[in-house]
Amino acid sequence: MFAHSSSLAVNATLWLLAAFSIATWALLLSKAVQFLRVGSGNRRYLNAFRAAQNLQSVADIPDNRSATARLSAVGIGVLRHAPPDGNDGEHAWDRHELLERNLKQQVLRERRTLESGLAVLASVGSTAPFVGLFGTVWGIMTAMKDISRIGNASIDVVAGPIGEALIATGIGIAVAIPAVLSFNFFVRRVKSVIADLDDFSNDFLNLAQHAALRAERRPQETPHRLQPVFVGAKSAS
């Protein structure tokens, strides 16, 4: 009778830990696939970006749905819709700030996408051991009450329910370990991807600046389809 009442508390805890484990492994696999796609997509787009000769070549790169492609699309959109400069370089710095601000906002959007689900892994990793410990404590309390009611505290009677209750703590730790390890790994991957996106933003700004300087040296030529952002920057400085 005491074994049965003790196992009810442990079983309830084990079902909860099983749900934690399923959520952990589902998130782990989905995030692994997400980061594999992000990494491969970014590498392909970066290779095409580095081979581009000018902003128009960048705009013509096929969209591979990578984070860098979305970041580049934001920059191209700003350049296309920005007002043209005046003869004295008017609005050049306004366009520069607008471009930089939009690139930073897109990097933040990509960061939020990459960090989705990590809070669940952190929560499972921090709470699963305590859930298991709760099941163990509850199981031991129930077992002790039943043992005192029977009046037999021999090792043969105590070992069974106590050992069964301790299983919950072990499983709680087993559930927490992959959650904590995967959380730490994906946090490092997020930081790495965001650092790469920041570097790409700087490369895009540099390319736009070079295009603007070339346009500034050749004012008599037909303007490009994409408006550069830094026309007049030299005179402003």
Stockholm file with secondary structure:
# STOCKHOLM 1.0

chainA/1-237         MFAHSSSLAVNATLWLLAAFSIATWALLLSKAVQFLRVGSGNRRYLNAFRAAQNLQSVADIPDNRSATARLSAVGIGVLRHAPPDGNDGEHAWDRHELLERNLKQQVLRERRTLESGLAVLASVGSTAPFVGLFGTVWGIMTAMKDISRIGNASIDVVAGPIGEALIATGIGIAVAIPAVLSFNFFVRRVKSVIADLDDFSNDFLNLAQHAALRAERRPQETPHRLQPVFVGAKSAS
#=GR chainA/1-237 SS CHHHHHHHHHHHHHHHHHHHHHHHHHHHHHHHHHHHHHHHHHHHHHHHHHHCCSHHHHHTSCCCCCHHHHHHHHHHHHHHHSCCCCTTCTTHHHHHHHHHHHHHHHHHHHHHHHHTTHHHHHHHHHHHHHHHHHHHHHHHHHHHHHHHHHTCCCHHHHHHHHHHHHHHHHHHHHHHHHHHHHHHHHHHHHHHHHHHHHHHHHHHHHHHHHHHHHHHHCTTSCCCSSCCSCTTHHHHC
#=GC SS_cons         CHHHHHHHHHHHHHHHHHHHHHHHHHHHHHHHHHHHHHHHHHHHHHHHHHHCCSHHHHHTSCCCCCHHHHHHHHHHHHHHHSCCCCTTCTTHHHHHHHHHHHHHHHHHHHHHHHHTTHHHHHHHHHHHHHHHHHHHHHHHHHHHHHHHHHTCCCHHHHHHHHHHHHHHHHHHHHHHHHHHHHHHHHHHHHHHHHHHHHHHHHHHHHHHHHHHHHHHHCTTSCCCSSCCSCTTHHHHC
//
